[in-house]
Amino acid sequence: MNEFFPEVTTIKYEGADSKNPLSFKHYKADEKVLGKTMAEHLRFAVCYWHTFKGLGDDPFGGPTMIRSYNASSDPMKVAEDTMYAAFEFFTKLGVNFWCFHDRDIAPEADNLAETNRRLDKIVPIAKKLQDESGIKLLWGTTNAFSHRRFLAGASTNPSPSVFAYAASQVKKAMEITHELGGAGYVFWGGREGYETLLNTDIKRELEHMGIFMNMAADYKKEIGFGGDLYIEPKPKEPTKHQYDFDAGNCYAFLQKYDLLDDFKLNIEANHATLAGHSFLHELQYSIANGIFGSVDANRGDLLLGWDTDQFPTDIYDTTLAMYIILKAGGFTKGGLNFDAHLRRQSIDPVDLFYAHIGAIDCFARGLKNAEKMINDGRVEQIVKDRYAGWNSGIGNEIETGNANFSKLEKYTLEHGEPKLQSGRQELIENIINEYI
């Protein structure tokens, strides 16, 4: 069997003092943090699309990266070689999970039947490699946005024939995910939105999307798939406005179409910033409304303003993200999927390792910092103190529904002008910097 990354052996933990770039400085998979191992907390996954199919092309230029697993002129041989290369990479990196789009793992043919046959040839290879390596599938998804048939969307397309094609494609992808033991299945509506309102019936398109997602929830039950279903919010790009704009939009959608029991959210850091939010806001909003599921871990370049999908390197962000996630009970079936790709100039295969090592260490440091924050409790106590007035007296009466405007007016007349309290923002920021 060919070795696709011969310059790299297994990545090991060597500690913070190590100068070896092919080692972990902070991530020690079996180290216990708050009663669980780091591996159990972080549930790292490598994405198939950017890592193995992304070759450095961008809107202004073609591929810059040459990979040995792309050498064959036979697209199915390329698909097989890429799968072996992927599991070699997963194993050497030491992650426990991976993620894929259907069109990542097998090339699309001229018709759906042949495309499905191609998938049926590749999936057994993936299953064999999973069994041999112990690496599991975090989630699968379908690419219903790249092909020209989806130029006006998939479930929101004006054509019922395109809607039917998208449903057929999702059906197969869900079956594959189930067969591979996936812990979840993600819907990313790459073109589920509009370019102009002049030719768009928003009400009808949203209704069709609701119908589509209900069909998916029904099919999950029909095939006995035990994983979670996720929607991944994104505000724009490539469309002007996408219907899954942010966590708030998705929550409203799930409520309207009676899907709250069936779907959670897969939050991506870069998508949050494109929506005008922080990554932390989208996490906290999802958790507050009981719809948090999983994370696409990356970052954007705020000076560029588009979906750059860079590897996470901001320890402040990873610290607060892990603090929020741990406070909510941690991941169940979700995890941290590195939906990120190398920069156009990082052309060597070894750069894939450098990128993932840095991102893994960044979240490992965030996890350990979050543990300090939780054990120390100072930040949590400041927040508790700020809202302490709601635990008794008039605050408790308001929250329990035992107050009305007349009662509150009487209270205000008796107690006079409210006493204000400091938000302590600067103090909290100083405390967080102590951990980092």
WOJO-V932946 format. One line per field, one symbol per residue. ss: DSSP state (H for helix, E for strand, - for the rest). phi: phi as a letter, one per 20 degrees, with the letter a starting at -180 (. if undefined). psi: psi as a letter, one per 30 degrees, with the letter a starting at -180 (. if undefined). A space follows every 10 residues. Layout:
ss->???
phi->???
psi->???
This chain:
ss->---------- -EE------- --EE------ -EE--EEHHH HH-EEEEHHH HHH----E-- E------HHH ----HHHHHH HHHHHHHHHH HHH---EEEE EHHHH----- -HHHHHHHHH HHHHHHHHHH HHH--EEEEE E------HHH ---------H HHHHHHHHHH HHHHHHHHH- ---EEEE--- --EE--HHH- -HHHHHHHHH HHHHHHHHHH HHH----EEE E--------- EE----HHHH HHHHHH---- --EEEEEEHH HHHH----HH HHHHHHHH-- -EEEEE--E- ---------E ----HHHHHH HHHHHHH--- -----EEE-- ---------H HHHHHHHHHH HHHHHHHHHH HHHHHH-HHH HHHHHH-HHH H-HHHHHHH- ----HHHHHH HHHHH----- ----HHHHHH HHHHH-
phi->.fdecffcdf fdfcnfefdf fdbeececge feclncffff felfcdefff fddfcnfbgd aefdddcffd ffeeffffff fffffffffg fffnedbbcb egffebffef bfffgfffff eegfffffff ffenfdefad bcedbefffe fdodfdffef ffgfffffff gfffffgffe mfeabdddeg ceabebffcc dggfffffff fffffffffg ffemfeeedc ddfbeameef bdfegbffgf ffffffdldf edccddedgf ffffendegf ffffffffdm cfcbceebbd dfeemcffle ffceffffff fffffffeon fddeadeeeb cffgeeeegf fffgffffff ffffffffff ffffffmfff ffffffdffe eblffffffe mdcbgfffff ffffdmffee cfelgfffff ffffff
psi->kkkfiffkak klkflffkgj fhlkffjjeg kkjhflleee eehkkkkede effkggllfg lakfkkkffg elfjeeeeee eeeeeefeee eeeglfllll lefefkkkaf leeeeeeeef eeeeeeeeee eefgkljell lkjhfekffg fgldfgkfkf eeeeeeeeee eeeeeeeeeg hkflkkjjie gialekffgk jeeeeeeeee eeeeeeeeee eefgkgllkk kjkkeajfle kkfheaeeee eeeeeeghgf ffkakjkkee eeefggllee eeeeeeefgg gkelkjjall jffeglifhl kkgjfeeeee eeeeeefgfl kdfaajkiil lllffifkef feeeeeeeee eeeeeeeeee eeeeeegeee eeeeeegfff flbeeeeeeg gglleeeeee eeeefakkkl lkfgeeeeee eefee.
